Amino acid sequence: GRTVLRLHPRLAPYKVAVLPLSRKPELTGPAEELLARLQPHVMCDYDETQNIGKRYRRQDELGTPLCITYDFDSIEDGAVTVRDRDTMEQDRVSLDDVVDHVLSRLGL
């Protein structure tokens, strides 16, 4: 089974987790830049350990409402994958729009 801490976004310790798909510098560098853009607005976690599935599960257990994955497609299309904790739905969101998208999704 899947363990999920379904906290209201206002109560979740971290609102967003930024997860580069791998530890390759071409992914971690831009992911850290995205983290720096989000941090003035919301409490964020950053995790580049283990595989992406385990990182999603760990964030679900912590109650993190949204996970943002920076992957190899992000380099090409300038977008990231935003995953919702409760529905597990994933949306591609432009890096230009991601801060507004996150704040809107969290109701902040």
C-alpha positions as CSV (number, residue, x, y, z in Angstrom):
1,G,0.0,0.0,0.0
2,R,0.8,3.7,-0.3
3,T,1.3,5.7,2.8
4,V,0.2,9.2,2.5
5,L,-0.1,12.0,5.1
6,R,-3.0,14.0,3.8
7,L,-2.3,17.3,5.4
8,H,-4.0,20.5,4.3
9,P,-1.4,22.4,2.3
10,R,-1.3,25.1,5.0
11,L,-0.3,22.5,7.6
12,A,2.2,20.6,5.5
13,P,5.8,21.2,6.7
14,Y,7.0,21.4,3.1
15,K,4.6,22.7,0.4
16,V,6.8,21.6,-2.5
17,A,9.6,19.2,-3.1
18,V,12.0,19.8,-6.0
19,L,13.3,16.6,-7.4
20,P,15.8,16.4,-10.3
21,L,15.3,13.1,-12.1
22,S,19.0,12.2,-11.6
23,R,22.1,13.6,-10.0
24,K,23.5,14.7,-13.4
25,P,24.7,18.3,-13.2
26,E,22.6,19.3,-16.2
27,L,19.5,18.4,-14.1
28,T,20.7,19.4,-10.6
29,G,21.9,22.8,-11.5
30,P,18.6,24.0,-13.0
31,A,16.6,22.2,-10.3
32,E,18.5,24.1,-7.6
33,E,17.8,27.4,-9.5
34,L,14.1,26.5,-9.5
35,L,14.3,25.8,-5.7
36,A,15.8,29.2,-5.2
37,R,12.9,30.8,-7.1
38,L,10.3,28.9,-5.0
39,Q,11.9,29.4,-1.6
40,P,10.8,33.1,-1.1
41,H,7.2,31.9,-1.5
42,V,6.9,28.5,0.1
43,M,8.8,26.0,2.3
44,C,10.5,23.6,0.0
45,D,12.4,20.4,0.2
46,Y,15.1,19.3,-2.3
47,D,16.0,15.6,-2.8
48,E,18.3,14.0,-5.3
49,T,18.8,10.7,-3.5
50,Q,17.5,7.3,-4.6
51,N,15.2,6.7,-7.5
52,I,12.3,9.0,-8.3
53,G,9.6,6.6,-7.2
54,K,11.1,6.3,-3.7
55,R,11.4,10.1,-3.5
56,Y,7.8,10.5,-4.4
57,R,6.8,8.0,-1.7
58,R,9.0,9.7,0.9
59,Q,7.3,13.1,0.1
60,D,3.9,11.5,0.3
61,E,4.7,10.2,3.7
62,L,5.9,13.7,4.8
63,G,2.6,15.2,3.5
64,T,4.2,17.3,0.8
65,P,1.3,18.4,-1.5
66,L,3.3,18.9,-4.7
67,C,6.5,17.5,-6.2
68,I,8.2,19.1,-9.1
69,T,10.5,17.0,-11.2
70,Y,13.1,18.5,-13.4
71,D,13.9,15.9,-16.1
72,F,15.8,15.6,-19.4
73,D,12.7,16.9,-21.3
74,S,12.9,20.0,-19.1
75,I,16.2,20.9,-20.8
76,E,14.5,20.8,-24.2
77,D,11.0,22.1,-23.5
78,G,11.5,24.5,-20.6
79,A,8.8,22.8,-18.5
80,V,8.7,20.6,-15.4
81,T,6.4,17.9,-14.2
82,V,4.2,18.9,-11.2
83,R,2.8,15.9,-9.3
84,D,-0.2,16.2,-6.9
85,R,0.2,14.1,-3.7
86,D,-3.5,13.2,-3.4
87,T,-4.5,12.5,-7.0
88,M,-1.0,11.5,-8.3
89,E,-1.9,13.5,-11.4
90,Q,1.1,14.9,-13.2
91,D,1.0,18.1,-15.3
92,R,3.7,19.7,-17.4
93,V,4.1,23.3,-16.5
94,S,6.4,25.9,-18.1
95,L,9.3,27.1,-15.9
96,D,8.0,30.6,-16.5
97,D,4.7,29.8,-14.9
98,V,5.7,27.3,-12.3
99,V,5.8,29.7,-9.3
100,D,2.3,31.1,-10.0
101,H,1.0,27.6,-10.7
102,V,2.3,26.2,-7.4
103,L,0.9,29.1,-5.4
104,S,-2.5,28.7,-7.1
105,R,-2.6,24.9,-6.6
106,L,-1.8,25.4,-2.9
107,G,-4.4,28.1,-2.5
108,L,-1.8,30.6,-1.3
